[in-house]
Amino acid sequence: MIAPNVEIGEGARIFQPDLVNLYGCRIGAGTKIGAFVEIQKGADIGANCKISSHSFLCEGVRLGDGVFVGHGVMFTNDLFPRAVNDDGSLQTEADWSVVPTEIGARASLGSNSTILAGITIGEGAMVGAGAVVTKDVPAHAIVAGVPARVIGDTRHRKEEKE
């Protein structure tokens, strides 16, 4: 489902619109979105991003331009998630605050990675498949593991190829 309140930039492509759940979000120009993706209200997706199938981008997530999101990437937006209050009543939006997450331009998030609330991933950084990102990632860093740790620098990879 693509809700009428979704802002979709020019040339953005949603390959299977019947198999996504997009509401109250902004999708930048030229961005591509795969099947079984959910993007919640208040999420802001930059231009020329690629969001692969089965990924979840919750309220408070902001992707810079040119970000790659692999298959099954999950974001969180609450540092202390609970279903109920101390008195047992179901929580509502009034019972918690969204913790924003920022992904820098041209960053790459590997398949099945999990990005915790409040994280900043720097420009050009790369998150390995299956990593759980619990701390900010510097620009151009390569991180992997659980929890994710810096294992390299994307700028050095370019030098090795030349």
PASEBA-1860 file (N, C-alpha, C; in nm, 3 decimals):
! residues 162
1> MIAPNVEI> 0.083/-0.119/0.000/0.000/0.000/0.000/0.088/0.126/0.000 ~ 0.055/0.217/-0.085/0.120/0.347/-0.085/0.013/0.450/-0.050 ~ 0.025/0.506/0.069/-0.076/0.602/0.117/-0.069/0.731/0.035 ~ -0.181/0.801/0.029/-0.182/0.927/-0.048/-0.093/1.036/0.011 ~ -0.052/1.022/0.137/0.033/1.124/0.200/0.182/1.098/0.182 ~ 0.219/1.007/0.091/0.360/0.981/0.061/0.405/1.077/-0.048 ~ 0.519/1.144/-0.024/0.577/1.234/-0.124/0.681/1.154/-0.202 ~ 0.657/1.137/-0.331/0.745/1.056/-0.415/0.811/1.146/-0.519
9> GEGARIFQ> 0.945/1.153/-0.517/1.020/1.237/-0.608/1.018/1.185/-0.750 ~ 1.050/1.273/-0.841/1.051/1.240/-0.984/1.145/1.124/-1.013 ~ 1.094/1.029/-1.090/1.177/0.916/-1.133/1.197/0.809/-1.028 ~ 1.139/0.825/-0.910/1.148/0.718/-0.810/1.069/0.598/-0.861 ~ 1.118/0.477/-0.830/1.053/0.355/-0.879/1.022/0.263/-0.763 ~ 0.897/0.223/-0.757/0.852/0.124/-0.660/0.805/0.006/-0.745 ~ 0.888/-0.097/-0.751/0.870/-0.202/-0.850/0.742/-0.283/-0.830 ~ 0.700/-0.304/-0.707/0.577/-0.379/-0.681/0.494/-0.303/-0.578
17> PDLVNLYG> 0.423/-0.200/-0.623/0.351/-0.113/-0.530/0.248/-0.185/-0.443 ~ 0.198/-0.299/-0.487/0.103/-0.374/-0.406/0.171/-0.450/-0.293 ~ 0.303/-0.455/-0.293/0.378/-0.534/-0.195/0.466/-0.448/-0.104 ~ 0.431/-0.320/-0.089/0.504/-0.232/0.002/0.404/-0.166/0.096 ~ 0.456/-0.107/0.203/0.373/-0.033/0.298/0.444/0.100/0.324 ~ 0.399/0.204/0.256/0.460/0.337/0.267/0.353/0.434/0.311 ~ 0.382/0.509/0.418/0.283/0.607/0.464/0.353/0.723/0.533 ~ 0.311/0.845/0.497/0.361/0.967/0.561/0.509/0.991/0.548
25> CRIGAGTK> 0.572/0.932/0.449/0.718/0.946/0.432/0.749/1.026/0.306 ~ 0.877/1.056/0.288/0.924/1.125/0.168/1.026/1.037/0.099 ~ 1.006/1.014/-0.031/1.097/0.932/-0.112/1.160/1.025/-0.215 ~ 1.293/1.033/-0.215/1.363/1.124/-0.305/1.363/1.079/-0.449 ~ 1.392/1.173/-0.537/1.396/1.148/-0.682/1.494/1.036/-0.715 ~ 1.453/0.950/-0.807/1.540/0.845/-0.857/1.560/0.727/-0.765 ~ 1.499/0.727/-0.648/1.515/0.616/-0.553/1.438/0.494/-0.601 ~ 1.493/0.375/-0.573/1.430/0.248/-0.609/1.395/0.173/-0.482
33> IGAFVEIQ> 1.272/0.119/-0.477/1.225/0.048/-0.359/1.175/-0.090/-0.400 ~ 1.228/-0.194/-0.335/1.190/-0.331/-0.364/1.064/-0.374/-0.290 ~ 1.028/-0.500/-0.309/0.907/-0.557/-0.250/0.923/-0.578/-0.100 ~ 0.810/-0.577/-0.032/0.801/-0.607/0.112/0.882/-0.509/0.197 ~ 0.885/-0.385/0.154/0.951/-0.277/0.228/0.843/-0.198/0.300 ~ 0.872/-0.161/0.427/0.785/-0.068/0.498/0.865/0.055/0.533 ~ 0.806/0.171/0.500/0.865/0.299/0.536/0.757/0.379/0.607 ~ 0.782/0.411/0.733/0.682/0.474/0.818/0.678/0.626/0.803
41> KGADIGAN> 0.574/0.682/0.862/0.557/0.828/0.863/0.681/0.895/0.921 ~ 0.714/1.008/0.864/0.826/1.085/0.915/0.963/1.038/0.870 ~ 0.971/0.924/0.800/1.100/0.881/0.745/1.129/0.966/0.622 ~ 1.255/0.996/0.599/1.297/1.084/0.490/1.406/1.013/0.411 ~ 1.375/0.976/0.289/1.466/0.900/0.204/1.522/0.994/0.097 ~ 1.654/1.000/0.086/1.718/1.089/-0.010/1.701/1.046/-0.154 ~ 1.763/1.119/-0.244/1.758/1.090/-0.387/1.853/0.976/-0.421 ~ 1.816/0.900/-0.522/1.900/0.795/-0.580/1.944/0.689/-0.480
49> CKISSHSF> 1.857/0.659/-0.386/1.882/0.550/-0.292/1.830/0.420/-0.351 ~ 1.877/0.309/-0.298/1.824/0.178/-0.334/1.788/0.108/-0.205 ~ 1.660/0.073/-0.189/1.613/0.004/-0.070/1.567/-0.134/-0.114 ~ 1.640/-0.236/-0.073/1.612/-0.372/-0.116/1.497/-0.433/-0.038 ~ 1.449/-0.546/-0.086/1.330/-0.611/-0.031/1.342/-0.643/0.118 ~ 1.226/-0.649/0.182/1.211/-0.692/0.321/1.276/-0.598/0.423 ~ 1.301/-0.475/0.387/1.362/-0.380/0.480/1.255/-0.297/0.551 ~ 1.289/-0.250/0.672/1.197/-0.174/0.755/1.263/-0.044/0.797
57> LCEGVRLG> 1.207/0.070/0.754/1.259/0.201/0.788/1.150/0.273/0.868 ~ 1.175/0.288/0.996/1.073/0.342/1.086/1.080/0.494/1.094 ~ 0.980/0.547/1.162/0.973/0.691/1.187/1.104/0.738/1.249 ~ 1.154/0.852/1.201/1.278/0.908/1.256/1.402/0.874/1.177 ~ 1.391/0.786/1.076/1.507/0.749/0.995/1.522/0.849/0.881 ~ 1.644/0.893/0.861/1.675/0.982/0.749/1.794/0.925/0.673 ~ 1.773/0.900/0.542/1.881/0.853/0.455/1.927/0.968/0.367 ~ 2.057/0.990/0.361/2.112/1.087/0.267/2.100/1.036/0.125
65> DGVFVGHG> 2.147/1.112/0.030/2.141/1.073/-0.111/2.235/0.956/-0.139 ~ 2.191/0.868/-0.228/2.275/0.759/-0.275/2.301/0.648/-0.175 ~ 2.216/0.630/-0.075/2.235/0.525/0.025/2.183/0.392/-0.029 ~ 2.260/0.287/-0.005/2.220/0.151/-0.040/2.174/0.081/0.087 ~ 2.053/0.025/0.083/1.998/-0.053/0.195/1.977/-0.194/0.144 ~ 2.054/-0.290/0.196/2.045/-0.428/0.152/1.915/-0.494/0.196 ~ 1.899/-0.619/0.160/1.778/-0.695/0.192/1.765/-0.714/0.343 ~ 1.644/-0.693/0.393/1.614/-0.724/0.533/1.681/-0.634/0.635
73> VMFTNDLF> 1.718/-0.513/0.598/1.778/-0.420/0.695/1.667/-0.367/0.788 ~ 1.697/-0.363/0.918/1.599/-0.319/1.017/1.653/-0.199/1.095 ~ 1.567/-0.101/1.115/1.597/0.015/1.198/1.509/0.011/1.322 ~ 1.556/0.072/1.431/1.472/0.091/1.549/1.466/0.241/1.578 ~ 1.365/0.281/1.656/1.353/0.424/1.687/1.317/0.449/1.833 ~ 1.339/0.350/1.917/1.304/0.359/2.059/1.415/0.289/2.139 ~ 1.475/0.360/2.233/1.583/0.301/2.312/1.534/0.209/2.422 ~ 1.409/0.225/2.464/1.352/0.143/2.571/1.213/0.095/2.531
81> PRAVNDDG> 1.204/0.010/2.430/1.072/-0.030/2.380/0.993/-0.115/2.480 ~ 0.868/-0.084/2.493/0.777/-0.159/2.580/0.639/-0.160/2.514 ~ 0.564/-0.266/2.533/0.426/-0.273/2.484/0.329/-0.205/2.579 ~ 0.361/-0.214/2.710/0.268/-0.162/2.810/0.341/-0.070/2.907 ~ 0.263/0.015/2.975/0.313/0.101/3.082/0.323/0.020/3.211 ~ 0.378/0.081/3.315/0.392/0.012/3.445/0.259/-0.038/3.500 ~ 0.150/0.031/3.465/0.018/-0.010/3.515/-0.046/-0.118/3.428 ~ 0.025/-0.163/3.323/-0.027/-0.268/3.236/-0.107/-0.217/3.118
89> SLQTEADW> -0.133/-0.087/3.110/-0.207/-0.032/2.997/-0.118/-0.026/2.872 ~ -0.179/-0.046/2.756/-0.103/-0.040/2.631/-0.043/0.098/2.612 ~ 0.082/0.101/2.567/0.144/0.230/2.538/0.083/0.291/2.412 ~ 0.084/0.424/2.409/0.042/0.500/2.291/0.161/0.587/2.249 ~ 0.143/0.663/2.144/0.250/0.754/2.100/0.289/0.854/2.207 ~ 0.199/0.884/2.297/0.226/0.980/2.405/0.321/0.923/2.511 ~ 0.342/0.792/2.511/0.422/0.728/2.615/0.570/0.711/2.580 ~ 0.612/0.753/2.463/0.753/0.740/2.425/0.787/0.846/2.321
97> SVVPTEIG> 0.916/0.864/2.297/0.963/0.963/2.200/1.046/0.894/2.093 ~ 1.029/0.937/1.970/1.109/0.886/1.858/1.253/0.932/1.876 ~ 1.346/0.840/1.859/1.489/0.871/1.864/1.538/0.865/1.719 ~ 1.576/0.978/1.658/1.612/0.981/1.516/1.745/0.912/1.486 ~ 1.754/0.863/1.363/1.873/0.796/1.312/1.909/0.859/1.179 ~ 2.038/0.882/1.156/2.085/0.954/1.038/2.187/0.869/0.962 ~ 2.161/0.848/0.834/2.254/0.773/0.749/2.309/0.870/0.644 ~ 2.441/0.886/0.641/2.505/0.980/0.551/2.501/0.938/0.406
105> ARASLGSN> 2.521/1.035/0.319/2.519/1.011/0.174/2.615/0.899/0.134 ~ 2.570/0.818/0.042/2.649/0.710/-0.019/2.691/0.601/0.077 ~ 2.630/0.595/0.195/2.658/0.485/0.287/2.594/0.358/0.232 ~ 2.643/0.244/0.278/2.593/0.114/0.233/2.565/0.027/0.354 ~ 2.441/-0.023/0.364/2.400/-0.105/0.477/2.377/-0.247/0.428 ~ 2.459/-0.341/0.473/2.452/-0.479/0.426/2.326/-0.550/0.469 ~ 2.292/-0.653/0.394/2.173/-0.732/0.420/2.167/-0.781/0.564 ~ 2.046/-0.775/0.619/2.017/-0.821/0.755/2.091/-0.745/0.865
113> STILAGIT> 2.141/-0.627/0.834/2.199/-0.546/0.941/2.087/-0.481/1.021 ~ 2.117/-0.450/1.146/2.022/-0.383/1.235/2.086/-0.256/1.284 ~ 2.013/-0.145/1.271/2.065/-0.014/1.310/1.981/0.034/1.429 ~ 2.044/0.047/1.546/1.972/0.089/1.665/1.939/0.238/1.661 ~ 1.841/0.277/1.739/1.792/0.415/1.744/1.904/0.511/1.785 ~ 1.901/0.630/1.726/1.993/0.736/1.765/2.130/0.728/1.704 ~ 2.150/0.636/1.613/2.282/0.616/1.551/2.299/0.713/1.434 ~ 2.424/0.756/1.414/2.462/0.828/1.293/2.566/0.744/1.221
121> IGEGAMVG> 2.539/0.716/1.097/2.635/0.644/1.012/2.685/0.746/0.911 ~ 2.816/0.764/0.907/2.876/0.870/0.828/2.875/0.846/0.679 ~ 2.901/0.953/0.607/2.905/0.951/0.462/3.000/0.843/0.412 ~ 2.955/0.766/0.314/3.040/0.667/0.250/3.076/0.547/0.334 ~ 3.019/0.535/0.454/3.050/0.421/0.540/2.985/0.294/0.485 ~ 3.036/0.179/0.529/2.983/0.051/0.485/2.960/-0.038/0.607 ~ 2.837/-0.090/0.619/2.800/-0.179/0.729/2.790/-0.320/0.672 ~ 2.863/-0.413/0.731/2.864/-0.551/0.683/2.732/-0.621/0.706
129> AGAVVTKD> 2.708/-0.724/0.625/2.586/-0.804/0.638/2.576/-0.862/0.778 ~ 2.457/-0.853/0.836/2.431/-0.912/0.967/2.482/-0.832/1.085 ~ 2.547/-0.720/1.062/2.601/-0.639/1.171/2.489/-0.578/1.254 ~ 2.517/-0.558/1.382/2.426/-0.485/1.470/2.499/-0.358/1.512 ~ 2.451/-0.244/1.461/2.518/-0.116/1.483/2.462/-0.053/1.610 ~ 2.548/-0.045/1.712/2.508/0.006/1.843/2.572/0.140/1.875 ~ 2.669/0.183/1.792/2.739/0.309/1.814/2.754/0.380/1.680 ~ 2.776/0.511/1.685/2.796/0.589/1.563/2.910/0.531/1.480
137> VPAHAIVA> 2.897/0.541/1.348/2.997/0.491/1.254/3.058/0.612/1.183 ~ 3.191/0.629/1.190/3.254/0.743/1.124/3.239/0.737/0.971 ~ 3.251/0.851/0.908/3.250/0.857/0.762/3.356/0.763/0.707 ~ 3.320/0.690/0.603/3.410/0.601/0.527/3.456/0.477/0.604 ~ 3.407/0.457/0.726/3.446/0.338/0.801/3.374/0.215/0.746 ~ 3.439/0.101/0.756/3.376/-0.028/0.729/3.358/-0.094/0.865 ~ 3.233/-0.131/0.897/3.205/-0.197/1.025/3.141/-0.332/0.999 ~ 3.165/-0.426/1.091/3.106/-0.560/1.081/3.099/-0.620/1.220
145> GVPARVIG> 3.013/-0.720/1.235/3.007/-0.796/1.359/2.892/-0.755/1.450 ~ 2.887/-0.825/1.563/2.784/-0.803/1.665/2.853/-0.791/1.799 ~ 2.861/-0.671/1.856/2.821/-0.544/1.794/2.920/-0.504/1.685 ~ 2.876/-0.416/1.597/2.961/-0.372/1.485/3.084/-0.300/1.536 ~ 3.197/-0.333/1.477/3.327/-0.270/1.509/3.393/-0.227/1.378 ~ 3.473/-0.122/1.384/3.544/-0.074/1.266/3.651/-0.177/1.227 ~ 3.646/-0.218/1.099/3.744/-0.315/1.048/3.822/-0.261/0.928 ~ 3.787/-0.142/0.883/3.857/-0.087/0.767/3.803/0.049/0.729
153> DTRHRKEE> 3.846/0.093/0.613/3.811/0.226/0.562/3.782/0.212/0.413 ~ 3.668/0.263/0.368/3.630/0.249/0.227/3.725/0.322/0.134 ~ 3.793/0.423/0.181/3.888/0.495/0.094/4.009/0.409/0.063 ~ 4.048/0.322/0.153/4.162/0.232/0.128/4.125/0.126/0.026 ~ 4.001/0.084/0.024/3.956/-0.015/-0.075/3.972/0.038/-0.216 ~ 3.945/0.167/-0.236/3.957/0.227/-0.368/4.103/0.227/-0.413 ~ 4.194/0.257/-0.321/4.337/0.260/-0.354/4.385/0.121/-0.393 ~ 4.335/0.016/-0.325/4.376/-0.122/-0.354/4.335/-0.164/-0.494
161> KE> 4.222/-0.112/-0.545/4.173/-0.149/-0.676/4.257/-0.089/-0.789 ~ 4.320/0.022/-0.764/4.394/0.094/-0.870/4.526/0.033/-0.903
END
